[in-house]
Structures are given as structure tokens and as C-alpha cells.
């Protein structure tokens, strides 16, 4: 390699190092950057001036430093470019335009309870929303870095093909990346929904500052996203994180995936509704007996508010099985932090404490306690994380073209 090429690569590396440190820590000062990077104060000063001139960063505020003086603090310029985040789940598909600090600028929400005639109808719904949220924000399409999609798995993140999500048949074998790129003329990155939610937690949620984390989604289905050393772990075949399909009981109930005794069949919202129906058949005097064939999670949580013991016992059993599963994850990965989210966590306060207590009791004896927290987000974690997938690609790869132009 020629000396000139080495210098170009070093320049790019140093600038990306500074930029990504600022991004990860929200803000940074010259002195702080010099300390963590090993570069001289003057080198940092020059890099910051260049990045600011390119519009990639901005002066944020003045911070009091050790000498007693106030020093400029720098942050990523959130309005340098924008991203589109799409989150698909059993209940809704949300499409949002975001800035580079994960702030939602425009959003559209569509119910998944409607009957889509085919995949083309579903894709048209998405593309129409993408165009509208961009236009409503008053920005040009050329200012959008790309589209990130979080979808129920399994999904091939390399090809952007959604495979066979058990609970949303309309998505089966949908080549979403290929179709969206053709229709929008923007780069598209498709990932499993729990992976993008894990990214939202990593950047802006209760796991911010942790490089190793597990996000567990306790919803109608159950899945997890895994971040190791600051990177989403998708596995050799893009199917890592199918936590809901580990076997808890080989003779257990049939799961939508075709196996028996999966955690999802024992502990998910779908399992709760199934168990409620079975129990209600035996109790004609129960307030929900008349609705036993059309139960919703809203019905379940209303019964919790009324202190209904049947409902509470079913939810407690669901939480117990999840705690058993979580203990296995702890024994395998020993993460810095575990984040739990989803409708069961959000709507039944005792659920979290049961999971935590069971997982702690069943993990390897003598191990230190693993921090476990409730997600900082509710409905918007998916679109925020999907937007961060696009931002990650830009700050790791695309930014080179900006720095070296």
C-alpha cells in the first residue's frame, strides 16, 4: 500500500473514531476526545473543525472542565440527514421519519387487523406512508439516508426476505428489501423486530451505555434481540434470537411454529388467551364467559384491574415460564443488562418482578446479579430502532464518502 493511501485511511479512521465517540456519548469536549482517542489536542481541534464544516457535528453547549473554564461540547448534527423507520407487528405497522438523534418527526400508524388481499396491497400501504411522512416533514427525498424495517422473524437480513413469521401469514416469503428499494429508490435494511428494538434501547433507552445487552419482547409472541460489543448479533443464518421457540416442555401445547412446548406456546399473549379460553369453558359464571371465543388482551388486563384471581393466576404462570427461559439466557450470555418490553410487561406490573425473581433463582448459583429493567419505550421503540439501523450503516460506512470527498 502506498504511503498516500495509508494517510487517507488513517485520516478516515481518526475522523470516524471521533464522530462515533460523540454519537455514542451524545456529547464530547476536545479534552475528553483527546483523552480517549490518544490523539493530540491540536489534532482533535482540526478534526472537529472539519466535521463541523461538513455539517456532521455541531457545537452543543459549554461544559465546565477541570480547570474551571467552560469548554465547547460537540454533538452529532441531528438534522444533517434523516432516516425512515418501519416497524411491523401483529397489531400495527408504524412508519416514521426520524432525525439522527432518534427523534420522530412524522409518523403514520396502520392497523394490522384489516384483511390484506395480498402482499402487493400491504407493500403499497407502506410505500404510500413512506412518501407521505417525508413530504409532511418538508424535506427532500435526497436528504433521506435510507429505510430501516423491523419485522417479526425469521428474516434473512442479508437479502431482506421475510421468511415465515408464524403470526402474520401475509408476510410469508415477502422480498421486502427488493420491492421497497425498487419503489422508493432508497437503500433498505430489513431486520428482526426485536433486534431493532434492542438498538433503540442501546442508543436511547434504559440500556444506553451498555455494550452487551439482551432485549426480550413479551408480546403476543416472544422473541429477543442480542447486542454484543455494541453490535447486533444475528447469527450465521440471520435467525438468532428466536427465543420464543426454545423448548420448555416437550409434551406442552402446540406452537404456531409447529413444535410443542415452545416458550411462546407457554408464555406469550397468544398462550394467555388460549389458557383463559380453556379455563372459562369450566366457569360459566365468570364475567368473560360470554366472550371466551373472542377474547382480547384488553379483556385480560381489565380483569387484572378487577383483581380477578383466574386471570392473575394465568398471567403469573406465564411470567414463571418466561423467568425459566430468561435464566437460560443469563447462563449462556451473562449480559450486562436485560431489558423486558411488550404488552405483558407494560400492562401487568407484577409480571416483571416474577420474571426477575424466577430467573435469579434458577441461574447458575454464585453468579453476580444481572441487571434487569423494563423498556424505556412503548409503542415507538420499533420505528426508532429501525431508523438507527440506517444511521448505523451511514456512520460506519457511508460517512467515509463524506469525510474523504
Protein Blocks (a to p, Z undefined) as FASTA:
>chain_A
ZZklmmmmmmmmmmmmmmmmmmmnopacfklmmmmnopafklmmmmmmmmmmnopaccfb
dcddfkopacddddddfklpccddddddfkbccdddddfeopafbdcdddfkbccfblml
mmmmmmmmmmmmmmmnopafklpgbdcddddddddfknopafbdfklmklgopafklmmm
mmnopacddddfklmmmmmmmmmmmmgoiabdcdddddfbdcddddeehiacebjnopgh
ilmlccfblkbccdfkopahiaklmmmmklmmmmmmmmmmmmmmbmklmmmmmccfklmm
mmmmnopaklmmmmmmmmmmmmmmmmmmmmmnopabdcdedjklmmmmklmmmmmmmmmm
mmcehiacddddddfbfklmmmmmmmmmmmmmmmmmmmmmmmmZZ
